[in-house]
């Protein structure tokens, strides 16, 4: 990867217009290796680069991929209708880069949400042909029967889709709690499947997307970077 000038680097990472990035540099607010760099034209090797702006450390990422522990009461939309956007939980540089949710969670649903500015990655993770696994913890409104589990595994017919939709895996982990694994991404799929099986969703929490698990130490509303190794997996 060719080196970037410091102003190009800041611009690529979402720190404003080129003029705004140059102003940050001239003001001595950008540090590399614990030293202020005040030359906007200085060339920077981006491999493994860590830099800081106003004392906040940032790793360089050609493409941003982050995981958010989505709390309830947020919409997965850039133009939300009734609740604030999940994007409001991210720092301004990430929002400026145009990261978007990979798939959606309803406003009242919680858990793992991936966001990225990599359009090709979004396509790979959401394409129906890829059958990417998503694991949900589902608290049901009523006790779950063996017959309902059998229906979810065999396939239920949703109101607007003549083809049966089935869960790849269903595990009962409590009287009213299921671990549900899906490989599709239909609108309100978990809620509609449970309703078609004769129950209803009281709470929905996503635990896994593909090979990536929601970090146990990531509190609701917090985010973290997804490493290149995790992306590859």
C-alpha positions in Angstrom: 0.0 0.0 0.0 1.5 3.4 -1.0 2.2 5.9 1.8 -0.3 8.7 2.3 0.3 12.3 3.3 -0.9 13.1 6.8 -3.7 15.2 5.5 -4.8 12.4 3.1 -4.7 10.0 6.0 -7.0 12.1 8.2 -9.3 12.7 5.3 -9.6 9.0 4.6 -10.4 8.3 8.2 -13.3 10.7 8.5 -11.7 13.7 10.2 -13.3 16.3 8.0 -12.6 18.1 4.7 -9.1 18.3 3.5 -8.9 21.9 4.7 -10.2 20.9 8.1 -7.7 18.1 8.3 -4.8 20.5 7.4 -6.0 22.8 10.2 -6.0 20.0 12.7 -2.4 19.2 11.8 -1.2 22.8 11.8 -2.7 23.2 15.3 -0.5 20.4 16.6 -3.5 18.1 17.5 -2.3 15.1 15.5 0.3 12.8 17.0 2.2 9.7 15.7 4.6 7.8 17.9 3.9 10.2 20.8 5.1 13.2 18.8 3.0 16.0 17.2 3.3 16.0 13.4 2.6 19.5 12.0 3.4 19.0 8.4 0.3 18.1 6.4 2.4 16.9 3.5 4.5 14.5 5.6 4.2 10.9 4.2 2.9 8.3 6.5 3.2 4.5 6.2 -0.2 3.2 7.1 0.8 -0.4 7.8 -0.1 -1.1 11.5 -0.4 2.7 12.0 -1.8 4.1 15.3 -2.3 7.8 15.4 -4.1 10.2 17.8 -6.2 13.2 17.4 -6.9 15.4 20.4 -5.5 12.6 22.7 -7.8 9.9 21.3 -6.0 7.0 19.7 -7.1 5.7 16.3 -5.9 2.7 14.3 -5.7 3.1 10.6 -8.3 1.1 8.6 -8.6 1.3 4.9 -12.1 0.0 5.4 -13.9 0.5 8.7 -15.7 -2.5 10.2 -17.0 -2.2 13.7 -19.3 -4.2 16.0 -21.9 -2.4 18.1 -23.9 -3.8 21.0 -27.2 -2.3 20.0 -29.4 -1.2 22.8 -33.2 -1.1 22.5 -34.8 2.2 21.3 -32.5 2.8 18.3 -33.3 2.4 14.6 -30.9 0.9 12.0 -31.4 3.7 9.6 -29.7 6.9 8.5 -33.0 8.6 8.5 -34.9 7.2 11.5 -38.6 7.7 11.9 -39.5 7.3 15.6 -36.2 6.6 17.5 -32.6 7.9 17.2 -30.3 6.2 14.7 -27.7 3.6 15.8 -25.2 5.8 14.0 -25.6 8.4 16.7 -23.8 5.9 19.0 -20.7 6.1 16.9 -18.0 8.8 17.0 -18.1 11.5 14.3 -15.2 10.1 12.2 -17.0 6.8 11.7 -20.2 8.5 10.8 -18.3 10.8 8.3 -16.9 7.7 6.6 -20.5 6.6 5.8 -20.6 3.3 7.7 -23.9 1.5 7.3 -25.5 -1.4 9.3 -25.0 -4.8 7.8 -28.6 -6.0 7.9 -30.9 -4.6 10.5 -32.3 -5.1 13.9 -35.7 -3.8 14.9 -35.8 -0.7 17.2 -36.8 -2.9 20.2 -34.2 -5.7 19.4 -30.7 -5.7 20.9 -27.3 -7.2 20.4 -24.7 -7.6 17.8 -24.8 -5.2 14.9 -22.0 -4.9 12.4 -21.4 -1.6 10.5 -19.0 -0.9 7.7 -18.1 1.4 4.8 -17.2 -1.6 2.7 -20.0 -2.2 0.2 -18.6 -5.4 -1.1 -18.4 -6.8 2.5 -22.1 -5.8 3.1 -23.1 -7.7 -0.1 -21.1 -10.8 0.9 -22.7 -10.9 4.4 -26.2 -10.1 3.4 -26.6 -12.0 0.1 -29.2 -14.8 0.3 -26.8 -17.0 -1.7 -24.1 -16.8 1.1 -26.4 -18.3 3.8 -24.5 -16.4 6.6 -25.5 -17.7 10.0 -27.1 -15.4 12.5 -27.7 -16.6 16.1 -30.5 -15.0 18.2 -31.5 -15.4 21.8 -35.3 -15.3 21.8 -37.4 -14.7 24.9 -40.9 -15.9 24.0 -44.2 -14.6 25.4 -45.4 -18.1 26.3 -43.6 -21.4 27.2 -42.2 -23.0 24.1 -43.6 -26.4 23.2 -41.8 -29.3 21.5 -44.4 -28.9 18.7 -43.4 -25.3 18.2 -39.7 -26.2 18.0 -40.5 -28.9 15.5 -42.4 -26.4 13.3 -39.5 -23.9 13.4 -37.1 -26.6 12.3 -39.4 -28.1 9.7 -40.4 -24.7 8.3 -43.3 -22.3 8.7 -45.2 -20.4 6.0 -45.2 -16.7 6.4 -48.2 -14.6 5.3 -46.5 -13.0 2.3 -44.2 -15.9 1.2 -45.6 -19.3 -0.1 -42.2 -21.0 0.5 -41.7 -22.4 4.0 -39.0 -20.7 6.1 -37.0 -22.8 8.5 -34.5 -22.3 11.2 -31.1 -24.0 10.7 -31.0 -24.8 14.4 -33.3 -24.4 17.4 -32.2 -25.0 21.0 -34.4 -24.6 24.0 -32.3 -23.1 26.8 -35.2 -22.3 29.1 -39.0 -22.7 29.4 -39.5 -19.5 27.3 -36.0 -19.0 25.8 -34.6 -20.3 22.5 -31.3 -20.0 20.7 -32.4 -19.6 17.0 -30.0 -19.9 14.1 -31.0 -18.4 10.7 -29.3 -18.2 7.4 -31.8 -15.9 5.7 -32.6 -12.2 6.3 -36.3 -11.7 5.7 -38.2 -8.7 7.1 -39.0 -9.2 10.8 -38.2 -12.9 10.2 -37.7 -14.1 13.8 -40.9 -12.4 15.0 -43.0 -13.7 12.1 -41.6 -17.2 12.4 -42.5 -17.4 16.1 -46.0 -16.0 15.4 -46.5 -18.6 12.6 -45.4 -21.3 15.1 -48.0 -20.2 17.6 -45.9 -18.1 20.0 -44.7 -14.5 20.1 -41.3 -12.7 20.7 -41.0 -10.8 23.9 -37.3 -9.9 23.5 -34.9 -10.5 20.7 -31.1 -10.4 21.1 -28.5 -11.2 18.4 -25.4 -13.1 19.7 -23.5 -14.0 16.5 -23.2 -12.9 12.9 -21.2 -15.3 10.8 -18.1 -16.3 12.8 -18.2 -13.2 14.9 -19.6 -13.3 18.4 -20.8 -10.3 20.4 -17.9 -9.6 22.8 -18.9 -10.4 26.4 -17.3 -7.2 27.7 -19.0 -4.9 25.1 -21.7 -3.0 27.0 -25.0 -1.9 25.4 -24.3 1.2 23.3 -20.6 0.5 23.0 -18.7 -0.4 19.8 -15.3 -2.0 18.9 -13.2 -2.5 15.8 -13.5 -5.9 14.0 -10.0 -7.1 13.2 -8.9 -8.1 9.7 -8.6 -11.7 10.9 -12.2 -11.7 12.2 -13.4 -10.2 8.9 -11.6 -13.0 7.0 -13.3 -15.6 9.2 
